Amino acid sequence: MNKKRIRSQAPVTCQCQPPAVERPPSILRQVQCPGCGKFFRTNRHVDYCFNCAP
C-alpha cells in the first residue's frame, strides 16, 4: 500500500490587496505618569497611573 502524507498548510493571505476590513484607530494613548515616570497606555483623561492617582 502506498500511503500519502498529508501536510497541514498555513492559510496564505495575499499582500497585494488591502485587508477586507480596515481596523479603527486605537482609543488608547501612551502617557508618562508625572508622579513616578512610568509609561503606560490609557483611555482616561488623567495622566497619573493607578498607583499614583490622587
Buried (B, 14 or more C-beta within 10 A) or exposed (E): EEEEEEEEEEEEEEEEEEEEEEEEEEEEEEBEBEEEEEEBEBEEEEBBBEEBEE
